[in-house]
C-alpha cells in the first residue's frame, strides 16, 4: 500500500502535521529494515517512543496453525522481553480479541472501569494484563481482505493524548497490515512443505531433515535430551465407525493437546496415527511430567487416547538409538492397550 493510498483513507480525519510527519518517518524507517523482524521492531520502537508508552508490540496470527507470533516489540529501557510474556498466553485468549474488537474496531482500556468491562467478557485475558502490570491499553487489528491477520498492541501510555494516539495507531496499523500480509504469505508457503495440515505439527519430511541435522549436532557436542513416541490408538476406530471427517477432528484436537503439553519441543507427525517428540530444553524430570500430563489429557478410549513410550539420554548424544528405544517402548504399551480394549481397530 502506498502512502498516498493510505492517507486517502484517513482524509476525513484532518490529521495534524505532526501526525502526518510521524507516519511518513516511521513508514520510511520500516522500509529501511534489513528483514521483516527488524522492520517491525523499528515500527514498535517509533510507536512506543512517540506515545511515551511502556511497551509496543506487533503480532501476526496464523489461524490454520493455531498460533500467533510476536514479530516486533519495544519496551522502555528493555526491561522485559515481550516474546517471553506472550509465550505464556494460550492462542485461545488471542482468539477472543476478534469478538472484542467488533464493536469499535479496536480495544481501548484507559481506567479501571474499562478493565472491569473487559474482565467480564474475557477474564482469562484480563488476568494476564493484571499479572503484567498493564493499566492502559490500545489494541488495533490488522485487517487484510476482511480478515484479521494480526494486532498492534500498546500499553501504559499517556491517556490525555488518547485521541491523537488512536489516530496514529489506526493509521500505522493500516499500513503495516500490507507488510504483515506479505510476510504471512511467504511464511505460509514455506511452512506448507514442513507442516502437517491436519494437526499443525511438523510432518514426516520435516522430521527426516531435522532429526538428521540434530543427530549430527548431538554427536559432536552431546547434551541431555529426551524423545517420545505417542500413538493415537483411537484414530482407526473413529475413522471406521464415525467417518474420516470426525477422524480429522480427532487429529486436530490431538495436535492441539501435543502443542500445549510440549511447548518449545519438536513435535512431528511421524505416521498416520503416530507422533514423535524431541526435547532438548527439558530435564528428565520435566519431560516425565509432560508425559504424565499428556496421559491425563489423552486417556479417553472412546475419543482421544495416546499410548506413549519415551527415553532420556543424559550422556551419549545418540539420537537415532534413543528414538528406537522410545519407539520400542511405545509399541509395548500399544499392545497392552489393544489387549485391554479388544474391540478397538488396530
C-alpha positions in Angstrom: 0.0 0.0 0.0 1.4 3.4 -1.0 1.4 6.3 1.4 -0.9 8.3 -0.9 -3.5 5.5 -0.8 -3.2 5.2 2.9 -3.7 8.9 3.6 -6.6 9.0 1.2 -8.4 6.5 3.6 -7.9 8.9 6.5 -8.6 12.1 4.6 -11.6 13.0 6.7 -9.7 12.9 10.0 -7.8 16.2 9.3 -4.6 14.8 10.6 -2.2 17.2 12.1 1.2 18.0 10.5 2.9 16.2 13.5 1.0 13.0 13.0 1.5 13.0 9.2 5.2 13.6 9.7 5.4 10.8 12.2 3.6 8.3 10.0 5.8 9.2 7.0 9.0 8.9 9.1 8.0 5.6 10.6 7.0 4.1 7.3 10.3 5.1 5.7 12.1 3.7 8.8 10.2 0.5 8.4 11.3 0.2 4.8 14.9 0.5 5.8 14.8 -2.7 7.8 17.0 -5.4 6.5 14.3 -8.1 7.2 10.7 -8.2 8.3 11.6 -8.6 12.0 13.9 -5.6 12.0 11.3 -3.6 10.2 8.6 -4.4 12.7 11.0 -3.7 15.6 11.6 -0.3 14.1 7.9 0.4 13.9 7.3 -0.7 17.5 10.2 1.5 18.7 9.0 4.6 16.9 5.4 4.0 18.1 6.4 3.4 21.8 8.6 6.5 21.9 6.0 8.8 20.2 3.2 7.6 22.5 5.5 7.5 25.6 4.1 4.1 26.3 5.8 1.4 28.4 5.6 -1.2 25.6 4.6 -1.5 21.9 4.1 -4.9 20.2 3.2 -6.2 16.8 1.7 -9.6 16.4 0.7 -11.8 13.5 -1.9 -14.6 13.5 -1.8 -17.9 11.7 -5.3 -19.3 12.1 -4.7 -22.6 10.4 -1.7 -23.4 12.6 -3.5 -22.1 15.8 -0.7 -19.8 16.7 0.4 -16.2 16.9 3.8 -14.6 16.7 5.4 -11.5 18.2 7.1 -10.0 15.1 8.1 -6.7 16.5 8.5 -5.3 20.0 10.0 -2.5 22.1 9.9 -2.0 25.8 11.0 1.0 27.8 14.7 0.5 28.9 14.4 -3.1 27.5 13.1 -4.1 31.0 11.4 -7.3 29.7 11.2 -9.4 26.5 7.6 -9.4 25.3 8.1 -12.6 23.4 8.6 -14.3 26.8 5.4 -12.8 28.1 3.3 -13.9 25.1 4.8 -17.4 25.1 2.7 -18.0 28.3 -0.5 -16.8 26.7 -2.7 -19.5 25.0 -3.8 -19.0 21.4 -7.4 -19.2 22.7 -7.0 -15.9 24.5 -5.8 -14.1 21.4 -8.8 -15.6 19.6 -11.2 -13.7 21.9 -9.8 -10.3 20.7 -11.6 -10.6 17.4 -15.0 -10.5 19.0 -13.9 -7.8 21.4 -12.9 -5.5 18.6 -16.1 -5.9 16.6 -17.9 -3.0 18.4 -15.4 -0.3 18.0 -12.7 -1.7 15.6 -10.3 -1.7 18.5 -9.9 -2.3 22.2 -9.2 0.7 24.4 -8.6 0.5 28.2 -7.9 3.8 29.9 -9.1 3.2 33.5 -10.3 0.5 36.0 -13.9 0.7 34.7 -12.7 -0.2 31.2 -10.7 -3.0 32.7 -13.7 -4.4 34.6 -15.8 -4.3 31.5 -13.3 -6.4 29.5 -12.8 -8.7 32.5 -16.4 -9.7 32.4 -16.1 -10.6 28.7 -12.6 -12.1 28.7 -11.5 -12.9 32.3 -8.5 -15.1 31.4 -7.1 -12.3 29.2 -7.5 -9.6 31.7 -5.9 -11.8 34.3 -2.7 -11.8 32.1 -2.9 -8.0 31.8 -3.1 -7.5 35.5 -0.3 -10.0 36.1 2.0 -8.0 33.8 1.1 -4.6 35.2 -0.9 -3.3 32.3 -3.1 -0.4 33.3 -3.9 1.2 29.9 -4.1 -0.5 26.5 -4.8 0.3 22.9 -5.1 -2.7 20.7 -5.9 -2.3 16.9 -6.3 -5.2 14.5 -4.5 -5.6 11.1 -7.2 -6.4 8.5 -6.4 -7.9 5.1 -9.2 -9.0 2.8 -11.7 -8.6 5.6 -9.8 -10.9 7.8 -7.8 -10.1 11.0 -4.2 -11.2 10.5 -2.6 -9.5 13.5 -2.6 -6.7 16.0 -0.8 -3.6 17.1 -0.6 -3.6 20.9 0.4 -0.6 23.0 0.4 -0.5 26.8 0.6 2.1 29.6 0.6 5.3 27.6 -0.5 8.9 28.4 -4.3 8.7 28.3 -4.5 12.5 28.0 -3.4 12.1 24.4 -5.6 9.1 23.6 -7.4 10.6 20.6 -4.2 11.5 19.0 -2.6 8.2 19.7 -5.6 6.2 18.5 -5.4 8.0 15.1 -1.7 7.2 14.9 -2.1 3.5 15.8 -5.0 3.0 13.4 -3.2 4.8 10.6 0.0 2.9 11.2 -1.7 -0.4 11.5 -3.4 0.0 8.2 0.0 0.5 6.5 1.7 -2.3 8.5 -1.1 -4.7 7.6 0.0 -4.9 4.0 3.6 -5.8 5.1 2.2 -8.4 7.6 0.0 -10.0 4.9 3.0 -10.3 2.6 5.1 -11.8 5.4 2.4 -14.3 6.3 2.1 -15.4 2.7 5.8 -16.1 2.5 5.7 -18.0 5.8 2.7 -19.9 4.7 4.4 -21.0 1.5 7.5 -22.0 3.5 5.6 -24.0 6.1 3.4 -25.9 3.6 6.3 -28.2 2.9 7.1 -28.8 6.6 3.8 -28.6 8.5 1.1 -31.3 8.6 -2.1 -29.6 7.7 -4.4 -31.7 9.8 -2.6 -31.4 13.1 -0.4 -28.2 12.8 2.8 -30.0 13.9 5.8 -30.8 11.8 5.3 -33.5 9.1 7.4 -36.6 8.3 9.6 -34.7 5.8 10.5 -32.1 8.4 11.2 -34.9 10.9 13.6 -36.6 8.5 15.5 -33.4 7.7 15.6 -32.0 11.3 16.4 -35.3 13.0 19.5 -35.9 10.8 20.7 -32.4 11.5 20.1 -32.6 15.2 21.7 -36.1 15.4 24.9 -34.7 13.9 24.9 -31.8 16.3 24.5 -34.1 19.3 27.2 -36.4 18.1 29.7 -33.5 18.1 28.5 -32.0 21.3 26.5 -34.5 23.4 23.8 -32.8 25.6 20.9 -34.3 27.5 17.7 -34.8 25.5 14.5 -36.8 25.6 12.4 -38.4 22.9 8.9 -39.9 22.9 6.6 -41.7 20.5 2.9 -41.1 21.0 0.4 -43.5 19.3 -3.2 -42.3 18.7 -4.8 -45.6 19.4 -8.4 -44.4 18.8 -7.9 -43.0 15.3 -8.6 -46.1 13.2 -11.7 -46.9 15.2 -13.1 -43.4 14.9 -12.4 -43.3 11.2 -14.2 -46.7 10.7 -17.2 -46.1 12.9 -17.7 -42.3 12.6 -16.1 -41.4 9.3 -12.9 -39.6 8.3 -14.3 -36.1 8.9 -14.7 -37.0 12.6 -11.2 -38.6 12.4 -9.8 -35.3 11.1 -11.4 -33.5 14.1 -9.7 -36.0 16.4 -6.4 -35.4 14.7 -6.8 -31.6 15.1 -7.5 -32.0 18.8 -4.6 -34.4 19.2 -2.2 -31.9 17.6 -3.6 -29.1 19.8 -3.0 -31.0 23.0 0.5 -32.1 22.0 1.5 -28.5 21.3 0.0 -27.4 24.7 1.9 -30.1 26.6 5.2 -30.0 24.7 5.8 -26.3 24.3 9.2 -25.4 23.0 9.8 -29.0 21.9 9.9 -30.5 18.5 6.6 -32.3 17.6 6.3 -34.4 14.4 3.5 -36.5 12.9 5.8 -39.4 12.1 3.0 -41.5 10.5 -0.8 -41.5 10.2 -1.5 -42.2 13.8 1.9 -41.7 15.5 3.7 -38.6 16.7 7.3 -38.2 17.7 8.6 -35.7 20.3 12.2 -34.5 20.7 13.0 -32.2 23.7 16.4 -30.6 24.2 15.1 -28.0 26.7 13.6 -30.2 29.4 15.3 -32.1 32.2 14.5 -35.8 32.6 12.1 -34.9 35.4 10.4 -32.1 33.5 9.9 -34.4 30.4 8.4 -37.1 32.6 6.0 -34.5 34.0 5.0 -33.6 30.4 4.4 -37.3 29.6 2.2 -37.7 32.7 0.3 -34.5 31.7 -0.3 -35.9 28.2 -1.6 -39.2 29.6 -4.0 -37.3 31.8 -5.3 -35.2 28.9 -5.5 -38.1 26.4 -6.9 -41.1 28.3 -10.4 -41.4 26.8 -10.6 -44.8 24.9 -13.9 -43.5 23.3 -12.2 -40.5 21.7 -8.6 -39.4 22.4 -6.1 -41.9 23.8 -2.4 -41.9 23.5 0.0 -44.7 24.4 3.4 -43.3 25.0 7.0 -44.6 25.0 9.8 -42.3 25.9 13.6 -42.4 26.6 16.0 -39.9 28.0 19.7 -39.7 27.0 21.9 -37.9 29.5 25.3 -38.8 28.2 25.7 -40.3 24.8 24.0 -37.9 22.4 22.9 -40.8 20.2 19.6 -39.5 18.9 18.7 -42.4 16.5 19.3 -45.0 19.2 17.2 -43.1 21.7 14.4 -42.9 19.1 14.5 -46.6 18.6 14.3 -47.3 22.3 11.3 -44.9 22.7 9.5 -46.4 19.7 10.0 -49.9 21.1 8.6 -48.9 24.5 5.6 -47.3 22.8 4.9 -50.4 20.8 4.9 -52.5 24.0 2.3 -50.1 25.7 0.4 -50.2 22.4 -0.1 -53.9 22.6 -1.2 -53.6 26.2 -3.9 -51.1 25.1 -5.4 -53.4 22.5 -5.3 -56.2 25.0 -7.4 -54.1 27.4 -9.7 -52.8 24.6 -10.0 -55.8 22.2 -12.9 -54.1 20.2 -10.7 -51.3 19.1 -9.5 -51.3 15.4 -5.7 -51.9 15.1 
